[in-house]
Amino acid sequence: MKTKLLPIADCRLPIATRSGRARVRGRRAIASVISDGEVKRPEGRVPSVARSGRAFTLIELLAVIAIIAVVAAFLMPVMKGVKRRQYLSNAQTELAELDTAIKNYKTDNGYYPPGGTSVMINPLYYELIGTTTANGGNSYRTLDGISSINSATLGSTFGVSGLLNSGVTNSLAGREDARVARSFLPDLRQSQLAMNGSGVVILGYSFGGPDASYQPAPGYTNLVNGTYANPWRYNAANPTNNPGSYDLYVQLVLGGTTNLVCNWSKEVQLNNPLP
């Protein structure tokens, strides 16, 4: 239908009926409310928002706390189990490193490192790390520079009169019979060492007991964290589990239970009576 227009001279807009104007206003109102799928409020109007002032009741809070406690009770044994496996895995890694070093020592020298008179407090560190001698062979200094020890201290501590993996100092290096010491533990970490008040160093497990109450070597503390030392036991004189070679092991106390990590079994032994 064509819109009826007035004469041009009148310069007026096309005539629209009242109902047509109402429809236009209605469309504009709808367009102002709905645009691109989002609801928009007309300008100038403040919406009335219903707000809830409801808070948690005491019973609801107690129920949440109880649920958290139950979940924590289930998680605690799991976390303890993960920590136990981590300690045992670290001990087995250190055992493998020492085992390889001892076998390399045997390949080079034709014999295993001497263990001295004590399985617990032994000279394994000095033999595997290597030393140089001075003062006519009466004093020894480790190749890593951490410890110096004399013959008298060697005798009173380990029951040995000297160290076999020992080279001479530079002043004697020109002699034909001069020996050169070798380090069989090039990647040794200080956390694996423990020292007493006299400066004597022994090889120990990096994390001690790890139970702090477990003190198998009184007087020796870890060089890094100061915890009580847990030495690597070494028996090359009369091994009972590896006849003809050596026994090497450490005991870890975890949750009141001793866990034996050793070189004659891949399985961790619980509550083994070995020291």
C-alpha positions in Angstrom: 0.0 0.0 0.0 1.4 3.4 -0.9 1.6 6.2 1.7 -0.4 9.2 1.0 1.7 12.4 0.8 0.7 16.1 1.0 1.7 18.5 -1.6 5.4 19.2 -1.8 4.9 22.9 -0.9 3.7 22.0 2.6 7.2 20.3 3.4 5.6 18.0 5.9 6.4 14.4 6.6 4.3 11.5 5.5 1.1 11.0 7.5 1.2 8.0 9.9 -1.7 6.7 11.8 -1.8 6.7 15.6 -1.7 2.9 15.6 1.4 2.9 13.4 3.2 5.2 15.8 2.3 2.9 18.6 3.7 -0.1 16.8 7.0 1.8 16.1 7.3 2.7 19.8 6.7 -0.9 20.7 9.4 -2.2 18.4 11.9 0.4 19.8 11.1 -0.6 23.3 11.6 -4.3 22.5 14.9 -3.4 20.7 16.1 -1.6 23.7 15.5 -4.6 25.9 16.8 -7.4 23.7 20.0 -6.9 21.7 22.3 -9.7 20.4 20.8 -12.2 22.8 21.5 -10.1 25.9 19.0 -8.5 28.1 19.5 -4.8 28.5 17.6 -2.5 30.9 16.1 0.7 29.8 18.2 3.8 30.6 17.4 5.7 33.7 15.8 2.8 35.5 17.5 1.1 38.5 16.7 -2.6 38.7 15.4 -4.1 41.9 17.7 -7.0 42.8 16.7 -9.5 45.3 19.5 -10.1 47.7 19.9 -13.1 50.0 21.3 -12.5 53.4 21.4 -16.2 54.4 24.7 -17.4 56.0 26.0 -20.8 57.0 24.4 -22.3 60.1 26.5 -23.8 62.9 25.4 -27.3 61.9 26.5 -26.7 58.3 29.9 -25.5 59.4 30.3 -28.6 61.7 29.4 -30.8 58.8 32.0 -29.2 56.5 34.7 -29.6 59.2 33.8 -33.2 59.7 34.0 -33.9 56.0 37.5 -32.3 55.9 38.6 -34.4 58.9 37.5 -37.6 57.2 39.3 -36.8 54.0 42.5 -35.9 55.9 42.3 -39.2 57.7 42.2 -41.1 54.4 45.1 -39.0 53.0 47.5 -39.3 55.9 48.4 -43.0 55.4 48.8 -42.3 51.6 51.2 -39.4 52.2 53.2 -41.5 54.7 53.5 -44.3 52.2 54.7 -41.9 49.5 57.4 -40.5 51.9 58.5 -44.0 52.9 59.0 -45.0 49.3 60.9 -41.8 48.6 63.3 -42.5 51.5 63.8 -46.1 50.5 64.4 -45.1 46.8 67.1 -42.6 47.8 68.8 -45.2 50.0 68.8 -47.8 47.1 70.3 -45.2 44.8 73.1 -44.4 47.2 73.7 -48.1 47.7 74.1 -48.6 44.0 76.6 -45.8 43.8 78.7 -47.1 46.6 78.5 -50.7 45.3 79.8 -49.6 41.9 82.6 -47.6 43.5 83.7 -50.6 45.6 83.7 -52.9 42.6 85.8 -50.4 40.6 88.2 -50.3 43.5 88.5 -54.0 43.4 89.1 -54.0 39.6 91.9 -51.5 40.0 93.6 -52.9 43.1 92.8 -56.6 43.1 91.2 -56.5 46.5 88.2 -54.8 48.2 88.7 -51.7 50.4 89.6 -52.8 54.0 86.8 -52.3 56.4 88.7 -52.0 59.7 87.4 -53.5 63.0 84.0 -51.9 63.1 81.2 -52.5 60.6 79.5 -49.3 61.7 82.4 -46.9 61.8 84.6 -47.8 58.9 87.3 -46.1 56.7 85.3 -46.7 53.5 85.1 -43.0 52.7 88.9 -42.5 52.8 89.6 -45.5 50.7 87.0 -44.7 48.0 87.6 -40.9 47.8 91.4 -41.3 47.8 94.1 -39.5 49.9 97.5 -38.0 49.6 100.2 -38.6 52.3 102.6 -36.3 54.0 105.0 -36.3 56.9 106.5 -39.6 55.8 103.1 -41.3 55.4 101.9 -40.4 58.9 99.1 -38.1 57.8 96.6 -38.2 55.1 94.4 -35.6 53.3 91.4 -36.6 51.2 91.4 -35.6 47.5 88.2 -33.6 48.0 90.0 -31.6 50.7 87.3 -32.2 53.4 89.3 -34.3 55.9 92.8 -34.7 57.2 93.7 -37.6 59.5 96.9 -39.0 61.0 98.0 -42.6 61.6 97.2 -42.5 65.3 93.6 -41.4 64.7 93.2 -44.1 62.0 94.3 -46.7 64.5 92.1 -45.6 67.3 89.0 -45.0 65.1 89.1 -47.7 62.5 91.7 -50.1 63.8 94.0 -49.7 60.7 97.5 -48.3 60.5 97.2 -46.7 57.1 95.2 -46.2 53.9 95.8 -48.2 50.8 94.3 -45.8 48.2 96.8 -43.1 48.9 99.3 -41.2 46.7 102.3 -39.2 47.7 102.5 -35.4 47.9 104.1 -33.3 45.1 107.4 -33.3 46.9 107.7 -37.0 46.5 106.0 -37.4 43.1 109.2 -37.8 41.2 110.0 -41.1 42.9 109.7 -44.2 40.8 107.6 -45.9 43.5 105.3 -43.0 43.9 101.6 -43.9 43.7 98.7 -41.8 42.5 95.5 -42.1 44.4 92.2 -42.3 42.5 88.7 -41.1 43.5 86.1 -43.8 43.0 83.3 -41.4 44.1 83.6 -38.4 41.8 79.9 -37.5 42.3 79.9 -37.8 46.1 77.7 -35.2 47.8 78.5 -33.7 51.1 75.0 -34.7 52.4 76.4 -38.3 52.3 79.1 -37.5 54.8 79.1 -37.3 58.6 81.9 -36.0 60.8 82.7 -36.2 64.5 84.4 -33.7 66.8 87.9 -35.0 65.8 87.3 -34.3 62.1 86.9 -38.0 61.2 84.5 -38.5 58.3 82.4 -41.5 57.5 79.9 -42.3 54.7 76.3 -42.1 55.8 72.8 -42.0 54.4 71.9 -38.5 53.2 68.7 -38.2 55.3 70.0 -39.7 58.5 67.7 -42.0 60.4 65.5 -40.5 59.0 63.7 -40.7 62.4 65.6 -38.1 64.5 65.5 -40.4 67.5 67.5 -43.1 65.7 71.2 -42.5 66.5 73.3 -45.5 65.5 76.6 -43.5 65.5 76.7 -41.1 68.5 79.0 -38.1 68.0 78.7 -38.1 64.1 76.5 -35.5 62.4 75.7 -34.8 58.8 77.9 -32.2 57.2 75.0 -30.4 55.5 72.0 -30.5 57.8 73.6 -31.4 61.2 71.2 -34.3 61.7 72.4 -37.5 63.5 74.5 -39.7 61.2 73.2 -43.1 59.9 76.4 -44.8 58.6 76.7 -47.2 55.7 77.7 -50.5 57.3 80.5 -52.3 55.5 81.9 -55.7 56.2 84.7 -57.0 54.0 86.5 -59.1 56.7 83.9 -61.7 57.3 80.7 -61.0 55.4 77.9 -63.4 56.3 75.5 -62.6 53.4 78.0 -62.3 50.6 80.8 -64.7 51.3 83.9 -63.9 49.4 83.1 -60.3 48.8 81.4 -57.8 51.2 78.2 -56.8 53.0 77.0 -53.3 52.5 73.8 -52.0 54.1 71.9 -49.3 56.0 69.0 -49.4 58.4 66.2 -46.7 58.1 63.7 -46.2 60.9 60.3 -45.2 59.4 57.3 -45.1 61.6 59.0 -47.1 64.3 60.0 -49.9 61.9 63.5 -50.6 60.7 63.9 -51.0 57.0 67.1 -52.7 55.8 68.5 -51.7 52.4 71.3 -54.0 51.5 73.5 -55.3 48.6 72.4 -59.0 49.0 68.7 -58.5 48.4 66.6 -56.2 46.2 63.7 -56.5 48.7 63.6 -54.1 51.7 63.7 -56.2 54.9 61.6 -55.1 57.8 62.9 -55.3 61.5 66.1 -57.1 60.5 68.2 -57.5 63.7 71.5 -56.3 62.0 72.9 -53.2 63.7 
